[in-house]
Each structure stands twice: as structure tokens, then as C-alpha cells.
Amino acid sequence: MEIKGASILIVDDEESIRQVMVDFFTIFGAEIFTAVNSDAALDIIKEEKVDLIISDQDMPPGPSGIELLVEVKQYYKHIVFILISAYNLKKEAEMAGADAFLQKRFSLSKLKEAVEKL
């Protein structure tokens, strides 16, 4: 996926993680939206054109990243989805329809590489 011009939704309950990703992808010319949880992400998807979602798995309280993934893939099949988690949930993410999975503490270059492969 070409980052320049892409519309990326970053979903994470940790503001510092969201901000690092916003700053990083903005450098490459992406349009960025952010959400603190799955419910807020769904509200954005209904209103905005989103090409890619990068979502954390655990965002209490409320639906998990995998639950968001399942709903997105059911109703918005065109949206590419990368799930991130501190836990190794690669199999679960793939079974739910994730296009990629990254285990936390990944580098920004690894994230960029994952996006560009999609």
C-alpha cells in the first residue's frame, strides 16, 4: 500500500502510541484519523474514507481490536487492517481476517514495511 495519500485510522487507548504513529505517517503524506477505542473507530469509519486501520488489541473497556477487525471485515471489506498487540496473537488475527499482525515493541520501520507490503 502506498502511504502517501492513504487515509489511515490509528486505534489505540494509549495517547503516546497514537501520537508517535500520527507523527510518523504524517511525514510520508498520509491523512490520519485517531480513535481511543473500537466504538470511536466505528464512528469515524462511518463518516470518513479510510484505507487502513492500525489497531491495538486491548482497549478496555469495550470491544477488543479483534472484535473491531471482525466488524470491519464484515461491513467494510475494502479496508486493510493491521492488528497490534503485546501478546502473540498472530494466528487469532489471521483467523479473524487481519491483513497483517505486529507484536509490540516493533520499530516504526517494521510498521512502515508492513504497510507497504499490503
Buried (B, 14 or more C-beta within 10 A) or exposed (E): BEBEEBBBBBBBBEEEBBEBBBEBBEEBEBBBBBBBBBEBBBEBBEEEEBBBBBBBBEBEEEBBBBBBBBBBBEEBEEBBBBBBBEEEBBEBBEEBBBBBBBBEEEEEEEBBEBBEEB
